[in-house]
Amino acid sequence: MTDATRLFAPPHRAVIMARGLGTRMRRAAEGVTLAEGQAAAAAAGVKAMITLNDRPFLDHVISTLADVGYDEFCLVIGPEHQMIRDYYDGLDKTRVSISYAVQDEPLGTADAVAAAESFAGDDRVLVVNSDNFYPGRAVAMLAGVPASATLGFLKHSMIAESNIDPDRIAAFALLKADASHQLTEIIEKPAPEIVAAAGPDALVSMNCFLLTPRIFEACRSIEKSERGEFEIVDAVRWMVQAGERFDVVPVDAGVLDMSSRGDIAPVEAALGDHRAVL
């Protein structure tokens, strides 16, 4: 297994996938009333820019990652996402630098990561979704692994500490690891019997990865999935099959999810008085 003993420098660069089309967020939701600015971002499908506690949701995501040592960020966006560029280019920042990688077409999460190759260079990079708020204490646990890794969120904690309906959580990908905590399998859309067998301590994948530069070779090597996209999970599988060290780090925590208009109020409440400082 390669990279088994190589120690990379502590990670400090993060790639945030913000290219999504926001299809669910664009849809009206019965009983949900949004402020003017929130409504504009929701209608555009730009989930990351929905204002919560007077700051865009993405500010809270970036600020929390900055709290645990990340200071260089690359936002993977589409050509149409001038709203994101205008905001961050005009924002005074004291803790982080923000650059952009343009994914010309929405060809999947692996294609989004591949767009950030020049940003990553020879460093490991954290790769996360722009519509998820990951607890800083959870992300900080990745810094101790020697190569690549992913967080596995305990299912019972996801149910207790996230805003996500348990039925949705039951459909999320599950992670399997061997006795040495090495990733062996990612089970996407697990069948009900697999979910039941995994129990409350099942490890749920929420697309929080720390990745060595080998990920870019993986992204170039995979085929499109049945959905017609290049998927980050397939790139991760490629790395594992190629013998790359890939740790699974269990986390007793939940993740906040900003997928639809009905998520806005619960996520804002869960954030409480969180103060975003970039």
C-alpha positions as CSV (number, residue, x, y, z in Angstrom):
1,M,0.0,0.0,0.0
2,T,1.5,3.3,-1.0
3,D,1.7,6.4,1.2
4,A,1.4,4.1,4.2
5,T,4.2,5.9,6.1
6,R,4.6,9.2,4.3
7,L,3.7,12.1,6.4
8,F,2.2,15.2,4.6
9,A,2.3,18.6,6.1
10,P,-0.8,19.6,8.1
11,P,-3.6,20.4,5.7
12,H,-4.5,24.0,5.2
13,R,-6.1,24.1,1.7
14,A,-9.8,23.4,1.1
15,V,-11.8,22.9,-2.1
16,I,-15.4,23.7,-1.7
17,M,-17.8,22.3,-4.4
18,A,-20.2,25.1,-5.1
19,R,-21.1,24.3,-8.7
20,G,-24.4,22.5,-7.9
21,L,-27.6,23.5,-9.8
22,G,-29.6,23.8,-6.6
23,T,-32.7,22.2,-8.2
24,R,-34.4,21.4,-4.9
25,M,-33.6,24.9,-3.5
26,R,-35.3,26.5,-6.5
27,R,-38.6,24.9,-5.8
28,A,-41.2,26.7,-3.7
29,A,-42.0,25.1,-0.4
30,E,-45.4,25.3,1.2
31,G,-45.4,27.4,4.4
32,V,-41.9,28.7,3.9
33,T,-41.5,32.5,3.7
34,L,-38.1,33.9,2.8
35,A,-36.5,37.3,3.2
36,E,-35.9,39.2,0.0
37,G,-32.2,38.3,-0.2
38,Q,-32.8,34.7,0.7
39,A,-35.5,34.4,-1.9
40,A,-33.2,35.8,-4.6
41,A,-30.4,33.3,-3.8
42,A,-32.8,30.4,-3.5
43,A,-34.4,31.2,-6.9
44,A,-31.0,31.3,-8.4
45,G,-30.2,27.9,-6.8
46,V,-27.1,29.3,-5.2
47,K,-27.5,27.6,-1.8
48,A,-24.2,28.8,-0.4
49,M,-25.2,32.4,-0.7
50,I,-28.4,32.2,1.3
51,T,-28.1,34.7,4.2
52,L,-28.3,33.2,7.7
53,N,-27.6,35.4,10.7
54,D,-26.7,38.3,8.4
55,R,-24.0,36.3,6.6
56,P,-24.1,33.9,3.6
57,F,-24.2,30.3,4.6
58,L,-20.9,29.7,3.0
59,D,-19.3,32.3,5.3
60,H,-20.2,30.1,8.2
61,V,-18.7,27.0,6.5
62,I,-15.5,28.8,5.7
63,S,-15.1,30.4,9.1
64,T,-15.5,27.1,10.9
65,L,-12.8,25.5,8.7
66,A,-10.6,28.5,9.3
67,D,-11.0,27.8,13.0
68,V,-9.2,24.5,12.6
69,G,-6.3,25.6,10.4
70,Y,-7.6,26.0,6.9
71,D,-6.5,29.4,5.4
72,E,-6.6,28.9,1.6
73,F,-9.8,28.1,-0.1
74,C,-10.8,27.4,-3.7
75,L,-14.5,27.7,-4.6
76,V,-15.4,25.5,-7.6
77,I,-18.1,27.4,-9.4
78,G,-19.9,27.6,-12.7
79,P,-19.5,30.4,-15.3
80,E,-22.8,31.8,-14.2
81,H,-21.9,32.2,-10.5
82,Q,-20.8,35.8,-10.7
83,M,-22.8,36.4,-7.5
84,I,-20.2,34.4,-5.6
85,R,-17.2,36.1,-7.2
86,D,-18.6,39.5,-6.6
87,Y,-19.2,38.9,-2.9
88,Y,-15.9,37.3,-2.0
89,D,-13.8,39.6,-4.2
90,G,-15.3,42.6,-2.4
91,L,-15.1,41.1,1.1
92,D,-12.4,42.2,3.6
93,K,-10.7,39.0,4.7
94,T,-8.2,38.7,7.5
95,R,-7.8,34.9,8.0
96,V,-8.3,33.4,4.6
97,S,-7.6,33.7,0.9
98,I,-10.2,32.7,-1.6
99,S,-9.7,31.8,-5.2
100,Y,-11.9,30.1,-7.8
101,A,-11.9,27.2,-10.2
102,V,-14.5,27.2,-13.0
103,Q,-16.2,24.0,-13.8
104,D,-17.5,24.8,-17.3
105,E,-20.3,22.2,-17.3
106,P,-21.9,20.4,-14.4
107,L,-20.3,17.0,-15.1
108,G,-20.2,15.7,-11.5
109,T,-18.3,16.0,-8.3
110,A,-15.0,14.3,-9.5
111,D,-15.0,16.8,-12.4
112,A,-15.4,19.6,-9.9
113,V,-12.5,18.4,-7.9
114,A,-10.4,18.0,-11.0
115,A,-11.0,21.7,-11.8
116,A,-9.0,22.6,-8.6
117,E,-5.8,20.7,-9.5
118,S,-3.6,23.7,-10.0
119,F,-4.8,25.1,-6.6
120,A,-4.0,21.9,-4.8
121,G,-0.4,21.5,-6.1
122,D,1.5,18.9,-4.1
123,D,-0.5,19.4,-0.9
124,R,-3.4,17.4,0.4
125,V,-6.7,19.2,0.1
126,L,-9.9,19.1,2.1
127,V,-12.9,18.6,-0.2
128,V,-16.4,19.4,1.1
129,N,-19.8,20.4,-0.2
130,S,-20.8,24.1,-0.1
131,D,-24.3,23.2,1.2
132,N,-23.1,21.4,4.3
133,F,-21.9,22.8,7.6
134,Y,-19.4,20.4,9.1
135,P,-18.5,20.8,12.8
136,G,-14.9,22.1,13.2
137,R,-14.1,19.5,15.8
138,A,-14.9,16.8,13.3
139,V,-12.9,18.2,10.5
140,A,-9.9,18.8,12.8
141,M,-9.7,15.0,13.3
142,L,-8.5,14.6,9.7
143,A,-5.3,16.4,10.4
144,G,-3.8,13.4,12.2
145,V,-4.1,10.9,9.4
146,P,-0.9,10.2,7.3
147,A,-2.5,10.4,3.8
148,S,-6.1,10.4,2.5
149,A,-9.1,10.0,4.7
150,T,-12.8,10.6,5.0
151,L,-15.1,11.3,7.9
152,G,-17.8,8.7,8.8
153,F,-20.6,10.3,10.7
154,L,-22.3,7.9,13.2
155,K,-25.8,7.5,12.0
156,H,-27.4,8.0,15.5
157,S,-25.6,11.3,15.8
158,M,-26.7,12.4,12.4
159,I,-30.3,11.8,13.3
160,A,-29.9,13.6,16.7
161,E,-27.7,16.5,15.7
162,S,-28.6,17.4,12.1
163,N,-31.6,19.0,10.5
164,I,-31.9,16.1,8.0
165,D,-35.0,13.8,8.0
166,P,-34.1,10.3,9.2
167,D,-35.6,8.8,6.0
168,R,-33.2,10.9,3.9
169,I,-30.3,9.8,6.1
170,A,-31.3,6.2,5.6
171,A,-30.6,6.7,1.8
172,F,-27.2,8.3,2.3
173,A,-24.0,6.4,1.4
174,L,-22.5,4.2,4.1
175,L,-18.8,3.6,4.6
176,K,-17.1,0.3,5.5
177,A,-13.6,-0.1,6.9
178,D,-11.4,-2.9,8.0
179,A,-9.9,-3.5,11.4
180,S,-7.2,-1.0,10.7
181,H,-9.8,1.7,9.8
182,Q,-8.9,1.5,6.1
183,L,-11.8,2.2,3.7
184,T,-13.0,-1.0,2.0
185,E,-16.3,0.0,0.5
186,I,-18.7,2.9,-0.1
187,I,-22.3,1.7,-0.4
188,E,-24.4,4.2,-2.2
189,K,-28.2,4.2,-1.8
190,P,-28.0,1.2,0.5
191,A,-30.9,-1.3,0.5
192,P,-33.2,-1.3,3.6
193,E,-31.8,-4.6,4.8
194,I,-28.3,-3.2,4.6
195,V,-29.3,-0.1,6.5
196,A,-31.0,-2.3,9.2
197,A,-28.0,-4.6,9.5
198,A,-25.6,-1.6,9.9
199,G,-27.5,-0.3,12.9
200,P,-27.3,3.0,14.7
201,D,-23.5,3.0,14.6
202,A,-23.4,2.9,10.8
203,L,-20.9,5.3,9.3
204,V,-22.6,7.8,7.0
205,S,-20.6,9.6,4.2
206,M,-21.2,13.3,4.0
207,N,-18.6,14.1,1.3
208,C,-15.9,15.3,3.7
209,F,-12.6,14.1,2.3
210,L,-9.0,14.8,2.9
211,L,-7.2,13.8,-0.3
212,T,-3.6,13.4,-1.5
213,P,-2.6,14.6,-5.0
214,R,-3.3,11.1,-6.3
215,I,-7.0,12.1,-6.4
216,F,-6.4,14.0,-9.6
217,E,-5.1,11.0,-11.4
218,A,-8.1,9.1,-10.1
219,C,-10.5,11.8,-11.4
220,R,-8.9,11.5,-14.9
221,S,-9.1,7.7,-14.8
222,I,-12.7,6.9,-14.0
223,E,-15.6,6.6,-16.3
224,K,-19.0,8.4,-16.1
225,S,-21.4,6.8,-13.7
226,E,-24.9,5.5,-14.6
227,R,-26.1,9.1,-13.9
228,G,-23.8,10.3,-16.7
229,E,-21.4,12.1,-14.3
230,F,-17.9,11.8,-13.0
231,E,-18.4,11.0,-9.3
232,I,-16.0,11.7,-6.5
233,V,-16.9,8.4,-4.8
234,D,-15.7,6.5,-7.9
235,A,-12.5,8.4,-7.8
236,V,-12.1,7.5,-4.2
237,R,-12.8,3.8,-5.0
238,W,-10.1,4.1,-7.7
239,M,-7.6,5.3,-5.2
240,V,-8.4,2.4,-2.8
241,Q,-8.2,-0.2,-5.6
242,A,-4.8,1.4,-6.6
243,G,-3.5,0.6,-3.1
244,E,-3.6,4.1,-1.6
245,R,-3.9,4.5,2.1
246,F,-7.4,5.8,2.9
247,D,-8.5,6.1,6.5
248,V,-12.1,6.3,7.8
249,V,-12.4,8.5,10.8
250,P,-15.5,7.9,12.8
251,V,-17.2,11.1,14.1
252,D,-19.9,11.3,16.8
253,A,-21.5,14.4,15.4
254,G,-24.1,15.7,12.9
255,V,-23.9,17.8,9.8
256,L,-26.3,20.7,8.9
257,D,-27.7,20.5,5.4
258,M,-28.9,23.3,3.2
259,S,-30.7,21.5,0.3
260,S,-34.2,23.0,0.2
261,R,-36.1,26.1,1.3
262,G,-37.4,24.2,4.3
263,D,-33.9,23.8,5.6
264,I,-33.2,27.5,5.9
265,A,-35.0,28.2,9.2
266,P,-33.8,25.0,11.0
267,V,-30.2,25.6,9.9
268,E,-30.3,29.2,11.0
269,A,-31.6,28.1,14.4
270,A,-29.0,25.4,14.7
271,L,-26.2,27.9,14.0
272,G,-27.5,30.0,16.8
273,D,-25.1,32.9,17.5
274,H,-22.3,31.5,15.4
275,R,-20.1,34.4,14.2
276,A,-18.4,34.1,10.8
277,V,-15.0,35.6,10.6
278,L,-13.1,35.4,7.3
